[in-house]
């Protein structure tokens, strides 16, 4: 991805269908940059905020990853600004890795409900690694299953900084969920002098 030095105001940058950002890290002073929106989105969809890619700036190529994003409050899918962090081969990435549940539809076809309580984990890993997500197959689970993070297989190269005792998911039957929702319904208050009070 090629980024350009930026001295224009944010509004001017966005009017050119570009995204403003900041490039910083070891061996480089923080610098304001901008990149074509189409090019940035291509890299973001390919690498997300979890893996390193090449970034060209002023004729030099740096290894970077997307450290942070700022989105439009009214349109969350629209990226407004970004931070690129330059890294070296010895550095570690600090990122949020999503947890993807495989074969969830198989349980749902049986009338089961898979309730996922933890969507991502806080992780550190070498820049040489490129994990996209943590995957867990729920195909063989049955009603009543409760899975904690410590029960999910995570590659050894990932240092997990999320509580391993957290319940990631549970499996319940549709009827159980409906009964719970019914008990949580708030009854209408009874007015003094109403027929129900009598």
DALIN-V351379 format. One record per backbone hydrogen bond with DSSP energy under -1.0 kcal/mol. CO is the residue of the C=O (numbers start at 1). NH is the residue of the N-H. E is the energy in kcal/mol with one decimal. If there is no record, write none. Layout:
[[CO	NH	E] [CO	NH	E]]
This chain:
[[1	56	-2.8] [4	34	-1.8] [9	13	-2.1] [10	14	-2.5] [11	15	-1.8] [13	18	-1.4] [14	17	-1.6] [17	37	-2.1] [19	35	-1.8] [20	82	-1.1] [21	33	-2.7] [22	84	-3.2] [23	31	-2.3] [24	86	-3.4] [25	28	-1.6] [31	23	-2.5] [32	6	-2.1] [33	21	-2.7] [34	4	-2.8] [35	19	-2.9] [36	40	-2.5] [37	41	-2.7] [38	42	-1.7] [39	43	-1.9] [40	44	-2.8] [41	45	-2.6] [42	46	-1.3] [43	47	-2.8] [44	48	-2.5] [47	50	-1.6] [53	64	-2.6] [55	62	-3.2] [56	3	-2.6] [57	60	-1.9] [60	57	-3.1] [62	55	-2.8] [63	87	-2.8] [64	53	-2.6] [65	85	-2.4] [68	83	-2.3] [70	80	-3.3] [70	81	-1.6] [75	78	-2.5] [78	72	-2.5] [81	70	-2.3] [82	22	-1.7] [83	67	-1.9] [83	68	-1.1] [84	24	-2.3] [85	65	-1.2] [88	91	-1.4] [91	127	-1.5] [93	125	-1.6] [95	123	-2.8] [97	121	-2.5] [98	134	-3.0] [100	136	-2.2] [102	138	-2.3] [104	108	-1.9] [105	109	-1.8] [107	110	-1.1] [107	112	-2.2] [108	111	-1.4] [111	174	-2.0] [113	172	-2.4] [115	170	-1.6] [119	99	-2.9] [121	97	-2.3] [122	161	-3.4] [123	95	-2.4] [124	159	-3.1] [125	93	-3.6] [126	129	-1.6] [134	100	-3.1] [136	102	-2.7] [138	141	-1.9] [142	145	-2.0] [145	171	-2.2] [147	168	-2.3] [147	169	-1.6] [148	151	-1.5] [149	152	-1.6] [155	158	-1.7] [159	124	-2.1] [163	166	-1.4] [164	150	-2.1] [166	149	-2.2] [168	117	-2.8] [168	118	-1.4] [169	147	-2.7] [170	115	-2.8] [171	144	-3.1] [172	113	-3.5] [173	177	-1.8] [174	178	-2.1] [175	179	-2.3] [176	180	-2.0] [177	181	-2.4] [178	182	-2.1] [179	183	-1.9] [180	184	-1.0] [182	185	-1.0] [191	194	-2.1] [194	198	-1.4]]
